[in-house]
Amino acid sequence: MNNQTSHMRIAEITMRLESSLNPTTLEVTDESHLHAGHAGAKTGKGHFAVVISSEKFNGLLPLKRHRMVYQALGDLMDTDIHAISIQASVPD
């Protein structure tokens, strides 16, 4: 994956998460370079890490928080994301 594609994917992931979950903190990192040669990397999809904090997660178990992130990302999970690591929390 080239640098321009990486930046575009990070921008789209960020936009979707901000729009849907109104996070107080959000970090999206492309970790695809760590998976070069991995079977999933051959598809051209990326590996990403998301650290997100949102009031919308208040009172929810981690599984439900992750589902909300997946829902916000929608079709990117099929078209652009091979794997994603999620750390979802409520603001301090």
N, C-alpha and C positions, 0 to 999 in steps of 0.2 A: 504494500500500500504506500502510495507516495504521500509526501507531506501535505499537499493541497487537499487530497482526499481526507486525510486525517483531520485537518482543521475544519473541513466542511462537516464531517461526521460529529466532531465534538460540538460545533456550533448548533447543529440540529438537535443533538441529544440535550444540550443545555437549554435551548429554546423550548423544547417539549416539556422538560421537567419544570422549568420556571413557570410556564403557562399553566400547567396542570396542578402542581403541588406548592407553588409559591414558597420556595425554600428560603430559610434564613441564612443557610450556608449551602454551597454547592461546589463540588470539585469533580470534574470529569477528566480522566486521564486515559490516554490511548496507550495500552500496554502490548500492542500487537507485536512490537519488536522483540518482546520476550518470548514469543511463540512462533518465531520463524521456523519453518520446517515442520511444524505441527500440522496434523491432518486438516484441522479446521481452518488453518491459515491459507490453505491452498484454494479455498473458495473465494478469497478476496475480502471476506468479511473481517471485522476487527474484534479485538479483545479490549474491553474497557473496564475501568474501575470508577465507581461513583461513590462519593461520600456526600450524603445529603441529610440535612436537618430541616424538618418542617413541622409546624403546629398541626398539620393534617394527620400526622402520625400519632398524635397524643392518644393514649389509651389503647393503642393497637399492638398486637403481637408482631414480632419481626416478620413472620410469613405474610401477614396482611400488608405490611409496609412494602415488602418486596413486590407483592402483586400489584400494588398501586404504582410502583416504578415501572414494572413491565407494561401495565396498561397505558401509562403515559407515553412510553416509547412506541407502543403500537407496532406498526408494520416494519419499523427499523429492526426489530428482532428477527424478521424474516429476510430483510434485504441487506442490512449493513452490519449487524452485530452477530458475531459467532458466540461470544462469551462475555459475561458481565459479572463483575464482583460488586456487590452492593453493601454499603454500610449506611443504614437508614436509622436516624434517631430523632428525638424531639429536641428543640432548643433548650439550653441550660436555663 
